[in-house]
Amino acid sequence: MTRRWWALGALMICMLTLGLDGTILNVALPTLATEIGAGTSGLQWIVDAYILVFAGLLLPMGALGDRLGRKRVLLAGLAFFLVSSIGAAYVSGVGALIAARALMGLGSAIMTPMAMAILPVLFAPAERARAISVMAAAMGIGVPLGPIVGGFLLDHFWWGSIFLVNVPVAVIGMIASALLVPESRDPRSRPVDWLGGLLSTAGLVLGVYGVIEAPRRGWSSEQVLVPLVAGLALLAVFVVWERRCPYPMIDLGLFGRPRFLWGTVAATVGTFGLFGLLFTMPQYFQAVQGADALETGVRLLPMMGGLVLGAGGADRIVARIGTKIPVAVGLLVIASALAVGATTQLGTSYGFAAGWLATVGFGVGLSLAPSMDAVLGELPPDQSGSGTALTMTLRQVGGALGIALLGSVLVSAFASRYSGPGSESVSAAVVAAAHSPALLVQAQAAYVHGMDVVLLVCAGLCLLCAAMVAVALPARPAERGAESRHDLARAA
């Protein structure tokens, strides 16, 4: 095995860290609702604080890696993520945990684009699809490990232990990356566009804050409209600034390349649906089906197994028929499975959920790896950090909006069927209705209704995206001297 495949193993550990952290938190949401008194809005912000900082700072950190060296920045990000995870384990209260999660998001924003940006440097186009599939599978492995490890920790230790599990994985990732990953950078020296990073971060935070607060305050309230309008205005200013800045963080011309544009759209929509599903299903398993945290992690395994299976075969399919069909079919599979899931009723068995969850995972794996291969194939080697960060930013924005918008839909649908004690979340309702069987059934039925509405919304969006990809995404890249670009990247 050559050095570049060993280096890929080191990058896989970095992605494993991210997958592990994300799903541990999703399983812990019901526990946090009762242990530290977090309502639905608080739970959303515990998740979104990480995602918003992550998404907002990916662009400047991707550009920073291009300038300073991607390996160096990757190691710094892993170190920061390690320290902030330790901090998150020992905070108390909802506000403090939200702040700690924001710091963890900063660490992830430093390291994540580097892990993907190094792939075009290590692998020629003929091998890149397989490398991306392996990376997607690594993240898929981290996703089922998160619920299982998190469930075990929650059953035997205090809730802060779910963050300490990041420590050994991050340490191993640092050692492996330091020894195996080669250094690479943009040979040109250009300043980092910090103003662009500030504008994008502020715009995202304000916009999603308005969406999260809308169900509680109303869409027409000043507390919702002001941040929404301000966030959109800042993002508009960000776009104008990027067009005029002499050294922009992002090359807006990338969106004129169909494979970059539609690969990014497909990955973003897939992330939107996956984040929404992972926000609703742990609460369903625990509050409705009576599972504990560990059992909830085990019940999510079919989806993660399907993801690994779909990503594992995607590179061979792409090599034979190109990108268009696997991405479109993958999105169609996701939409169909989510639509089936939207028929769930209060008495539906777990076997039914396992079947459609596995199918969703397969669709995600089948579509995500080819869409990311299409994106990376369009990036010049000197812009692999900033270009990858652009796509990952849009994916994370899709995830943040997925949690905010779908969380808002869930709250509204739940409130339309349940107005008893503990109506701020299904976990609180279950606790409040513990001595009233009729009220408990009403709360559980209301949550299932809300979950079905969320799944149906996700299914419709994925179906629409599948149709657009089938029409607009080129199956293969245009011949633009890909091999010579790869040679230049290796020389750098």
N, C-alpha and C positions, 0 to 999 in steps of 0.2 A: 504493500500500500504506500503510495507516495505521500510526501509531506502535506500536500494540499488537502488530502482526505483526512489526515490527522488534524489539521487545522480546522476543517469543517466540524470535527468532533468537539473541539473547544468551543466553537460558535454555537453548537447544539446545546451545550451546557448553559450558555447565556440565555438562549431561548427557553430552555427548560425552567430556568429561574422565573421568567415572566409568566409562563403558563401555570406554574405551581402557585405563584402568588395570587394571580387573578381568581382562580377557582376556589382556593382556600377561603378567600373573603366572601365569595358568593354563598358558600355553604354556611358561613358563620353569620350571615345577615339575620336569620331568625334569632340566633343567640344574642347578637348585639341589640336587637330590638327589646329584649327583656332584661339583659344584664346591665346595659348602660342607658336604658330608656330611650332608644332611638325610634322615632316614628318613621313613616314612609319617606318623608322629605329628608330626615336625617340620614336614613339608609342610602338614599340616592346620592346625597352629598359625600358620604363616606366613600362611595364608589367614584363619583364624578370629580371630586377634588383631585384624585390621582389622575384621572383621564384628562381633565382639562389642563392641568399643568404639563402633563406628558404631551398632549397634542399641541399645546401652544408653544412649547419650547423645542419640539422636534426639529423644526426648520432651522433655527439658529445653531442648534447643536450638530445637525447634519453638516451645515456649512463649516462649522468649527473643526469638525473631523477632517474635512477635505483640506483645510489649511494647516492644521497642527499635526496631523497624522492620525489615521483611523484607529490603529492599535492603541496608541497612547490615550486617546479619548475613551475608547472602549474600556480600558483598565480603570480610568478615573470614574467612569459611570458605575462600574461594578463596585468599586470601593464606596462610593457615595450611597448606592442602593443598600449595601450591607449595613452601613452606619445608621441610615434612616430607618431600616427595618428594626434594628435593636431599639431605637427610640420609640417606634410605634408600639412595641410590645409592652412598654411600661408607662404609657400615658393613662389618664383617667378622664372620663367624660366625653361626650359627643364632639364638642368643639376641638378639644385637644387631639382626638383621633383624626378628625378631618384635616387638621394642620399637619399631623404626622404623615398622613396619606399623601398630602400635597408634596411634601419633601421626598417621599418615595417616588412620586411621579417625576420629580426633577432628576433623580438618579436614573430612572428608566429612560427618560428623554435623552440623557447623555449617551447611554450605551446601546439602545435599541437600533437606531439607524445604522450604527457602525457594524453591527452583526450582519445586517443584510447588505450593506454597501461593500463589504469586503468580498462578497461572492463573485461579482463580475471581475474582480481582480484575480481571484484564485482560479476561476473556471472559464474555459472557452464556451461559446454558445452551445456546442454539442453536449457538454456535460452540465451546463448550468441548470437545465430543467430537473435533472436528477438531484442536484445539490439543493435546489429549492424544495423539492418534495421531501428530502430528508429533513430539512429545517422545519417544514410544516409538520412532519411526523413527530419531531422532537417537541414542538410546542404542544402537539396533540397528546404526547405521553405525559407532559407536565399537567395538562388539564385533568385527566382522571386521577393522577397522583394527588393533586390538590385536595379534592373532596375527601379522598380516603384518608390521607395523612391528617387533613384538617379535622375530619370527623373523629379520628382517634384522639387527637390532641384535645378537642373540645370535650370529649367524654371523660378524659383523664386529668386534664390540667385546666388552667384558667385561659380565658379567651386570648390573652396577649401572646400565648405560645404559638399561635398560628403565624405570627410574623417572624419568630425566631428560627423557623425552619428554613428561611431564606439564607441564613448565615452560612451553614456549611456548603450549600450549593454555590453561593456567590464566591466563597473562598476557593473552591475547586475550579470554578470558571476563571478566576483571576490567574491562578497558577498555570492552568492549561493554556490560556490565551497568551500569557507572557512567554511561554516556552515554544508555542507552535504557530501562532498567527504572525505572518509577516507584516511589516510596516508598509503603509502606502499613503500617498497624499497627492493633492493637486500641485503640480510643479510651479504653478503661478502663485504669486503672493497677493491675496486680495483681502480687504477688510471684511469683518463679519457685520451683517446688517442687523444690529441690535434693535434699532427702532422698529423694523419690521416684526421682529419677535415680540416686542412689547405690544404693538398694535394687535397682532393676531391673538396673543394670549388674553389681553383685556377684552377684545371683542367676543371671544369664545366664552369666557367666564360670565360676562354680562348677559349674553344671549341665552345660554343654558340656564342661568339662574332664573330668568324670567319664565322659561318653560316649566321649570320645577315648581315655582311658586304659583303658577296659574291655577291649578286645581283648588288650592286652598284660598286664594285671594280673588280669583276670577280674572278672565282674560282682559277685561276692560279696566281693571284697577290700575292706578298709577304705579304701584309697586311692581307690576308686571310689564306694562307698556314702556315705561322709561328704560329699564335695562334692556328690553328687547330691541327697541329702536336704537339705543346707544350702541349696543353690541353690533347690530347690522351696519350702523354708520362707521364704526371703527374698522370693521372688516372691509367695507368699501374703500375707506382711506388706505387701508393696507394694500389693496389691489392697485390703487392709483400710485402709491409710493413704490411698489415693486416695478411698475412700468417705467418709472422715471429715475429710480435709484441707479447710479452708475455701477454699483456692485450688488445687485439684488440677491436675496437668499434663494429665490426660485426663478427659474426660466419659464415664464408664462407661455413661451412658444412650445413647450412640451405638450400642452393641451391641444396643439394643432396636429399632433401625431395620433392617429386613431388607435393604435395598439396601446399607447400610454394612457390615453383618455379612457377608453372603454375597459381596459384592464383595471385601472384605478376605480372606475365606477362599480365594476363587478365586485372587487374586493371590499369596497366601502359598503355596498348593500348587504353583502354576506356578513360583514362584521356587525352591521346594524341589527340584523335578525338574530345573530348568535348572542349578542350582548343582551338583547331583550329577553330571549329565551332563558339565559342563565340567570337573569334577574327574577324571573317569575317561577321557574320550576323548583328551586330549593324550598321556597316558601310553600308551594303546593304539596311537595312530598312531606314536609314537616307539619304544617298546620292542617292539612286536609287528610293525608293518608297516615299521619301519626308516626312517621319515621323520625329517628334521632339523627344527629349530625353525621355520624359514621354511615348509617344506613342510607342517608341522602346521597353521600358520595358514591356509594356502591351503585345506587339506582341511576346515577348519571353515566356510569361506565359504558352502556351501549352506545351512547352518542359519541363518546370519545373513541371507542373501538371503530365505529364507522368512519370517523374522521381520519384515523391512521390508515385504515384500509383504502379509503378514497385517495388520499395523498400518495400512498405507496404505489399505486398503479397509474397515477396521472402522467408521469414523465414518459412512460411507454406509449400512452395514447397520444400525447402531444407529438412525439417523434413520428408517428404514423400519419396522423390526420390534421395536425396543427392545433391551434389554440381555441378557435371559435366553438367547435362542437362540445368539447369537454366543459368549457366555462358555461355555455348556454344550457347544456343538459344538467350540469351540476346545480345551477340556479333553479331549473325547473323541478328537479328532485327535491330541493329544499322547500319550494313553494308547495308542492303536492303533499309532502310529509307534514308541514305546518298546518295545511288545511285539514288534514286528517286529525291532527292533534286538537284542532279547534272544535272538534265534535265531542271532546271529553265532557263527561257528566260527573255528578257527585259520586256515584257508585261505580265508576269505571275502574277496572283492575289495573295493577301495575304492568301486567304483560302487554296491554294495549299501548301504554306510554313507552315501554322499552322498544317496541317495534318502530314507532314513528320517530323516536329519538335517534335510534341507530341509523335510520334513513336520512334524517337531517344531517347527522355527522358525515355520512358518506357523501352527500351532496356538497357540504362545505369543503371537504378534502379534495373532491374532484374538481371544484371550481377555483379554489383559492390558489393552489400551486401554479396552475397554468396562467392565471391572471397576473400573478406576481412575476412570472417568467416573461410575460409580454411586456410588463413595465420595465423590468431591469434590462431587457434587450434594447430598449430605446434610449438608455442613458449613456452619454459620453463618459469615459472612464474618469475624467477629472471632476465630474459632477455626480459621481455615484452616491456620495454621502448626502448632498442636498437634494438630489432627485429622489432617492429612496425615502428621505425624510418627508418630502412632499406627499408621496403616496401614503406613507404610514400616518401622516398627520390627518389626511382625509379619512382614512380608515378609523382612526381614533375619534375624530369628530363624529363619524357615523355611529360609533359605539356610544359616545357621550349623549348624542341626540337620541339614540335608541333607548337608553335608560331614562332620559328625561321625558321624551315624548311618550314612549310606551308606559313609563311609570305614571305619567299623567292620565293616560287612557285607562290604566289599571285602577287608579284611585277613583276616577269618575265612574267607571263601570261598577266597581265594588260598592261605592256609596249609593248608587242607584238601586241596589238590592238589599243594603244593610245600613241601618242608622242607629243601631244599638250601642251599648257601651264598648269602648275600645275601637271605635270606627276609624281611628287614624291608621291602623294597619291590621292585617288579618291575624298576625301573631298576638297583638294586643287584644283583639276581639276574642280569640280562642281562650286566652287567659281570663278575660272578663266574663265569658260565658261558661266557665268551667262547671258551674253548678246549675246550669239551665240547658238541658239537652236540646230543647226546641230552638233556643237562641244560638247554640253552637252550630246546629245544622244550617240555620239561616246564614250565619257568617261564612261557613265553609262553602255553601252553595253560591253565595255572592262572590267569593274569591274565584271559584271555578268559572263563573260567568265572566268575570273580568279577565282571567287568564285566556279564555277562549277568544275574547275580543282582540286581545293583544296578538295572539297567534294568527288570527285571521288577517289583521293589518299587515303583519310581517309576510304572510303568504302572498298577499296581493302585491306588495312592493317587489318581492323576489320574482314573481311571475312577470311583472312589467319589465324588470331589468333583464330577465332572460330573453324576452322578445327583442329588446333593443340591442343586446349583445349579438343575437343571432343575425341581425341585419347589419350592424355597424362595425363589429370587431373583425379585422382581417385575420385569416387563419394563420398566416405566416408573415414574418417581417419582410420589408422590402430590402433588396440587396444594397447595402450602403457601406460595404467594407468592414463587416463586423469583425472578421479575423484580424485585420490590421489594427483596429481599435483595441482588441484584446492584447495584441502584442505591445502596443503603446502602454497599456495599463500595467503589464508585467514589468516593462522597462522602468516605469515610474516607481 
